[in-house]
């Protein structure tokens, strides 16, 4: 299949990433899930990096009256006529998020069975929907959040702790909408697509307990403020459980997820003459370790034609973790890519792109980066020691210096990490 080499591998990788992001755009995937208008009011609530774009898509396709409020990340707002868009901080909550969350809870007070609540929930909602549990302050929540982010805990573990230290997550927002029917439209950014882990499940029942949260806190040796420990140990932080009568009129729809984004990228690869191989939509683990495994697979394909024949593209999604040890700029996708570069050691014909589909890897306004067979050679020529940058969790600086950063700006959606390894 010689024609496959006609496309520049770097350009093709960027096309794959763009296709994955496009497949997750709310304008495309939200309208088919809208219900008929109710007899009473329609209230729209929501939180997440994609929530403003979801609100805009809903507004464009909604026949009747509409009101409501959604919270999105700074820079992710979209113009809406009837739904108010409020911006707040991510990944560590701020006072704007706290105030907006109080207003959002007020918006669903006093509803009737004739009204309808539509909740637009996407990744990032955990820090945007901030309502500290009894006795906790915003500073407490910020400190716990920072500790969780640096601990190496998985996203499901982090969200379990967050749910039990909140007065809005873990189904509490859903319960507050009762007796109005509630439709939750979800964009998944978590491995396994579990609704209780997307934005810490504000509108869905939670099967985990305060004891589970305490286990996670001790497992990762996270220091909790006194009030937070009290909330968990007393059981006062318990969430809304499956079978709760207040969630009986609640429905949940997954409108897009990582697998759909990978399938969209696979189509583009195929059209360019590369065999797409989707390895999984929920790969987890330390970013540098996942890179060693996928790098070993890529070498086997490149050198021995097993288990796939080149030209092919290995596609994967999911959320890796970075346990911060250095003082660098973090970013799990670029850390994955730098570890992959070290593992591949310049294997000929292997290119890669790793990026976060929301356009922000870590806390940088950089989606990810590109890797080429000569990445390490170019780095050494500029006096950059790849292992030094990896040891310091500073892969953003490494790839930016080489001019290989991938910058998209806000993508207005979020279906987690996207990784493509192209073997020509």
N, C-alpha and C positions, 0 to 999 in steps of 0.2 A: 504493500500500500504506500507507494512512494509519494502520492499526491498529498499525504498528510503533512509532509514537511514544508509545504508551500506557506503555511501560516507561521508567522513568527511565534515561537512558544510563549514568549512573554505576553504578546498581544492576546493570544488565545486564552491564557490563564486569566487575564483581566476580563475577557468576554464571559468566561465561565462564572467568575465571581459576580459580574453584573447581572447575569441571567438568574443566578440564585437569589440575589436581592430583589430583582424585578418580580420573581414568582411570589414573593412574600409581600408585595405592595397591597395595602388595604383596599385601594380603589378597584383592584382586580378581584380580590378574594372575599371581600365582605358582603357586597350586595346580594349574592345568592342566598344568604342566611337570614335575611330580614323577615320578621313575622308581619302579619297584618296589623294595622293600627287598632288600638283598643278603643273602648267606649269613652274612657276617661283621658287623663293626661299621659303623655309619654315623657319620662324623665331619663336623660342620658347621663350616666356617670362613668368614670373610668380613670385609669392610671397606667403609665408605661411610656416607653420611648415611641411606640407606634400609636398611642391613644389619640393624638391630635389628628393624624392622618386617617385614623379609623373614624373619628367624629366627622371629618370632612366628607368621607365616602358615604357615611350614613345620612348626613344632611342632604347630599346630592340625590339620594334615592328614596327619601322618606316622604310619603304623600301628605301626611297631616301635620298638625302643630307639634312642636318639639321644644324642649328646654333642657337645661342641664349644665354640667361642669365636668371637665376632665383635666387631669394634671399630667403634664409631660416634662421632659428634661429641658433645661435651658437650651435654646437654639432649635428645638424640635417643634415649635408651634406652627400651625397651619391656619390660614384665614377661615373662620367659620362665622356664619350669620347668627345662628340661634343658640349654639352651644358655646359656653364660655371656656376658653382655653387658659389655664394657669400654668406657669412654669416654675419648676423647683429643682433642687440639686440632686445629682446622682453621681457616684454610688453612696455618698454619705449624706443623710437627710439634713435639711436646713429649715429655718423658721418659716420660709415661704411655703414649704411642703406641709408644715404643721398647721398653718392657718387655712390653707386650701383644703386639707383633709377634714378640718372641722366644718367648713362650709359644705363639703360634699356630703358629710353625714347629715347635716341639716336639710339638704335637698331631698332626702328620702323620708323625712319625718311626716307622719299623718297621711300616708297614702291609703287608698282603698283597693278593693279587689277589682275595681273597674279600670284602675291605672295600670301602666306597664313601665317597668324599669329595664333599660338596656345597659348592661355593664360592658365597657370596652377595656379589656385587660391584656396587657402585653408585658414583655420582659422589662425590668427596670422599675416596675411598680412597687417593689418591696421598699425602696428608699423614698419613693415619691409619695406614697400613702403612709404618712407618719402620724400615728396617734399612740403615744406611749401608754403602756398599761398603768393601772392604778399605782400611784406613788412614784412613778418614773418621770424623769425630766427629758427634754430633748437632748441635753448633753449626755445623759446616761445612754440613750439610744445610739447617739453618734459614736460613743466610746465602744459600745458592744459591737456595732457595725464594723468599725475599723479593726477591732480584734478578730472578728470572724473573717474578714477579707484577707487578713495576713496569716491566718491559722493553718491553711491547707485543707480546711473542711470542704466537703462537696457542697454544691448548690442546694441539694435536698437537705443536708444537715444544717446549713446556714439558715435556710428558710424555716426549718422546724423551730429553731431557737427564736427567730424573729416573730413567728406566729404567736408564740406563747408570752411574748413581752409586749404585745400590742393590744389596743382596744378596737381595732378595725379589721385586722387580718384573721385568718383561720375561720372564715365563714361569718364573722361578726357583721360585716357590711351587708352580706346577703340577708342575715336575720333582721337587720334594721329596716329592710325594704318591705317586710311582711306587713299586711296581707297582700300587697301588690304582686302579681306575677313578675318573675325576674328571668331575663334571658342574658346569659353571660357569653359574649363572643371573645374567644381567646386566640392570641397568636403565641405559639409556644416557643420558648427559648431555652427549655430545660431538657436534659436527657430523659427519655422515657415519656415526655409530654404529659406528666401527671398534673391535672388542674390545680391540686393543692400546692404545687411548687411554683406555679407561674404567678409571679408577684406575691408569693406567700399566700395564695388562695383566699382573697378577701370575701368572695361570694360563694365559696364552696365548702362543704363539710370537711373536717380534718380528723383523720383517724389516729394521729399521733397525740402524745400526752406531754404534760409538764415533766414527767419522769424521763421521757425520751430526750427532751431538751436538756435536762440536767446531765444525762449520760454524755451527750455531745460536748457540753461545756467542760466536763471533767476529762473526757477523752483528749481534747485539744488544749487542755490546761488554760482555758480562757478565764481571766479574772472578771468577775461580774460585780457591778455596783451592788451594795447591800439590798436596796429595794428590789432589784431584779432577782436576786437570789431568793428573797422572801416571797416574791410573786410565784416563782416556780416551786419552791419547797412547800408552800401552803396549799398549792393547787388552785389558787385564785386566778392564775393565768390560763385556766383551761379554755379550750376553743370550742366551737360549735361542732357537735358530733353527727355522724351519719344517722339518719332517721329523725333528726330534729324537725318538729312540726313547722317551724318558721321557714324551713327550706323546701317545704312540700310543693310549692308552686314555682320551683326554680329549675331552669333548663340550662345546659352548658353545651356550646358548640365550638369545636376547634376549627378555626377558619383557615389557618395555615400553620405549618410546622417544618422543622428542619428537613425531614424526608422529602417534602414537596420541592424544597429549594434544591436539594441534591439531584432530584430527577430532572429539574429544569436545566441544570448545568450539564447533566449527562447527555441530554438531547443535543446541546451545542457541541459537545465533544464529538459525538457520533457524526454530526454533520461535517465536522472538520477532518474526519477520517481516523479518529482515535477511538479505541474501544473503551467505553466508560466502565469502571468497576467500582460500585458503591460498597465500601467496606463497613459502613455503619453510620447511623445518624445520631448515635449517643455514646461516642467514645469518650471515656473519662480517664483521669489520672493526672499525675504531674506532667506539665507540658513537655519538659525535657525528656521524660521517660517515654511518653507516647511517641515522640519524635524518633527515639532510638528504635522502637519497634517498627514504625512505618518506614524509617530509613532502611532498616534491614530488609524489609519486604521489597522496597524499591530497587535495592541493589540486586536482589535475586531476580527480579524481572529484567533489569537492564543487562545483567551479565549472563543469566542462564535461561531467560524466557520462561520462568516459572514463578508463580502459578498462572501468570498471564503473559501473552505475547505482546511485545511492543509493536506498533505504537499504541499506547494506552494511557489512561488517566486514572489514578487511584483517588477516589473522592471520599471524604468523610466529614461528619459533623459531630456536634456534642460540645461539651464544655470541659476544657482542661483546667487544671489549677496550677497556681504558682505559689510556692511557699517562699515568701520574701526573706532573703538573707542579706542581700547587698543593698546599696543606697541608690540603685539605678532607677530607671523610669518604668520598670515593670512591663506589663502587656503579655498576656498568655500566648497570643498568636505569634508574636515576634519571637518570644522565648522558644516556642515550639520550632520555629523556622531556623533560628540560630543553632539550636541543638541538632536539627536535621542536617544543617550544613556541615557541622563537625562530624556527624555520623557518616554522611555520604562522602566526605573528603574529596569532593571534586569528581565523583563518578560521572563519566561522560554521558551526555544525552538526558540528564535528569534535571528538570526544572520544577519549581513549586511556588505556590502562593498560599498564604494563610492569612485570614482576616476575619474580623468580627462583622457580621452582617448589619450591625447598627452603625458602623462607621467609626466606632470608638473602641480601640483595644487598650484595656486598662483605663487610665483616665486621660489619655492623649487623644487629640482630635485627629488620629491617624488610624485607619482601619486595620492595617497589617503591613505586609511586605512581600517582595518577590525574591526568589532564590534562583541562581543560575549555576551551571557547572563551574564557572570561573569566580564565583562569589568569594571563596577563601583566598584565591590568588590575588584578586583585586584588593582584598582587605590587607593582606600581608604587604602588598606593594605600597599601601598607604600607612604602614606601621600600626595597623589595628590587629590586636591579638584576640581572635574570636573567643577563646576560652576565658580570657579576662572579662570580656563583656558578659558572657554567660554567667560566670561566677558572681558578677555584681548585679544580676537581673537588669541589664542595661541594653537589651537588644534594640530598643528604639533608636538609641544613639548610633549603634553599629550600622543599621540599615539606612538611616538618614544620611550618615556620612558617605555611604556608597551610592546614594541617590536611588535607592530601591524601595523607599517607603511607598505604600499604597494609600493615597488620601482621597476620600470620596465626599467629604462633608456629610452632614446628617442624612441618613438614608430613609428616615421616617418609618423604619420597620426594625424587627429584631428576631431572627430565628437562629441566634447563636453563632457559633464559630463555623467557618467554612475552610476546608483544607483540600487542595488539589495538588497532586504530585504527577507531573507529566513526564512520561518516558518515551522519547522520540524514536 
